Amino acid sequence: MKFAVLGGTGLIGAQVVRNLNAAGYEALPHSKSTGVDVISGEGLDAAMAGADVVIDLTNSPTFDEAAPEFFRTSMGNLLAAARKAGVGHFVVLSILGVDKVPELDYYRAKVLQEELLAAGPVPYSIVRATQFMEFIDAVLSWTADGDTVRLPATPIQPIAAADVADAVTRIAEGAPLNGIHAIAGPEVFTLDELGRRTLSGRDDNRRVVTDPTAGMFAAVRGDVLTDPGAHLAPTHYADWLS
């Protein structure tokens, strides 16, 4: 099989491409750096020519109110090119709990992406993953102030990027689900607890203060970013951190 991996040079995409090629398939990475632009449509027809499966791992450059238009435009261009090329399976990576936090612009944008895919002309699979362990540094930086980091006690179930890439690879190899496959890390933490563990594991002397109003995840209520029924990945946070 031939795979076209949009966003194939990024954190997840590069690993998916490597996984698929190691399994004996032909997987080609596509991104702006390779001459493919999902917003203008430049290079899309060539990228999808002969592809059996398209994997969309592209992302909006912002998390604000501009994100919905990014996904509206990119999905329109990608689905049109995929239909033209006769693609038989379209895979998208999304977020676990994405449909339960309408207060967040970015989450609403990802829901729109899922809806456009489901209503489109190509059989599809959606992989919903919990927050990546690799993003913890960004989360800490959002509310860092001197020696203090403020974080809400939002429950999350972090997953390693390598485990996400493995799951995307498995789903892309199989038949279209025309539905959702949920994946999560093996442990649930509150975000403030995860921040303390991270700083301690790195001998970082900054202090985490629990603040229910701090950062993007302050808008999340309850445990919507966790799912005990999701397929659990093997990597534990302490092992990843070390």
QUIFEN-V15007 format. One record per pair of residues at least 24 apart in sequence whose ideal C-beta (glycine too) atoms are under 7 Angstrom apart, sorted by sequence separation. I is the first residue (numbers start at 1). J is the second residue. D is the distance in whole Angstrom. If there is no record, write none. Layout:
i:j:d
I:J:D
I:J:D
This chain:
i:j:d
1:25:5
2:26:5
3:27:4
4:28:6
5:29:5
6:30:5
7:31:6
9:33:6
54:78:7
159:183:6
5:30:6
92:117:5
131:156:5
133:158:5
159:184:6
4:30:6
130:156:7
132:158:7
133:159:7
159:185:4
191:217:6
90:117:6
130:157:4
131:158:5
132:159:6
133:160:5
134:161:5
157:184:4
158:185:5
54:82:5
130:158:6
157:185:5
130:159:5
132:161:5
6:36:7
98:128:7
129:159:6
157:187:7
157:188:5
6:38:6
90:122:4
94:126:5
96:128:4
132:164:7
44:77:6
48:81:5
54:87:5
94:127:7
95:128:6
96:129:6
155:188:6
156:189:6
39:73:5
44:78:7
48:82:6
51:85:6
53:87:7
89:123:6
90:124:5
91:125:5
92:126:5
93:127:5
94:128:5
95:129:7
96:130:5
39:74:6
52:87:7
53:88:7
56:91:7
87:122:6
88:123:6
129:164:5
155:190:6
156:191:6
38:74:4
41:77:4
45:81:6
49:85:6
51:87:6
52:88:6
53:89:4
54:90:5
55:91:5
56:92:5
57:93:5
89:125:7
91:127:7
93:129:7
154:190:7
158:194:7
44:81:4
48:85:4
52:89:7
153:190:4
154:191:5
53:91:7
67:105:6
71:109:5
75:113:6
83:121:5
153:191:7
156:194:7
188:226:5
16:55:6
38:77:6
45:84:7
48:87:6
67:106:5
70:109:7
83:122:6
152:191:6
153:192:5
38:78:6
65:105:5
68:108:6
72:112:6
82:122:5
127:167:6
151:191:5
152:192:7
197:237:7
201:241:5
64:105:5
68:109:4
71:112:5
75:116:4
79:120:4
127:168:5
151:192:4
63:105:7
67:109:4
71:113:4
75:117:6
79:121:6
184:226:7
4:47:5
63:106:4
79:122:6
184:227:6
198:241:7
4:48:5
13:57:4
68:112:5
127:171:5
151:195:5
12:57:5
182:227:6
60:106:7
125:171:5
149:195:6
184:230:4
186:232:5
4:51:4
10:57:6
183:230:6
186:233:6
2:50:5
3:51:6
6:54:7
182:230:4
183:231:5
184:232:6
185:233:6
186:234:7
2:51:5
6:55:7
7:56:7
8:57:7
60:109:6
182:231:7
184:233:7
187:236:6
2:52:5
3:53:5
4:54:5
5:55:5
6:56:5
7:57:3
183:233:6
186:236:6
187:237:6
1:52:4
6:57:6
7:58:4
125:176:5
1:53:6
3:55:6
5:57:7
6:58:5
7:59:7
124:176:6
125:177:4
128:180:6
185:237:7
123:176:4
124:178:6
126:180:5
127:181:5
128:182:5
129:183:5
130:184:4
123:178:6
130:185:6
140:195:6
125:181:6
127:183:7
149:206:6
151:208:6
153:210:6
136:194:7
140:198:7
148:206:7
147:206:5
148:207:6
149:208:5
150:209:5
151:210:7
152:211:6
153:212:7
147:207:6
151:211:7
152:212:5
148:209:6
150:211:4
136:198:5
152:214:6
151:214:6
152:215:7
154:217:4
150:214:4
151:215:7
152:217:6
152:218:5
154:220:5
155:223:4
157:225:7
156:225:5
157:226:4
155:225:7
156:226:7
163:233:4
143:214:4
154:225:7
155:226:5
163:234:7
6:78:7
143:215:5
163:235:5
142:215:5
160:233:7
162:235:7
142:216:7
159:233:5
93:168:6
160:235:4
139:215:7
91:168:7
158:237:6
91:171:6
160:240:5
12:93:6
91:172:5
96:182:6
89:176:5
96:184:6
131:225:7
130:225:6
130:226:7
133:237:6
133:240:5
104:216:7
55:168:7
104:219:5
103:219:4
55:172:5
101:219:6
53:172:5
101:220:5
11:134:6
101:224:6
100:224:4
97:224:4
97:225:5
96:225:6
96:227:6
96:230:6
15:161:7
19:165:6
15:162:6
19:166:7
12:161:6
16:165:5
20:169:6
11:161:5
15:165:4
19:169:4
12:164:6
16:168:5
12:165:5
16:169:5
12:168:7
3:172:6
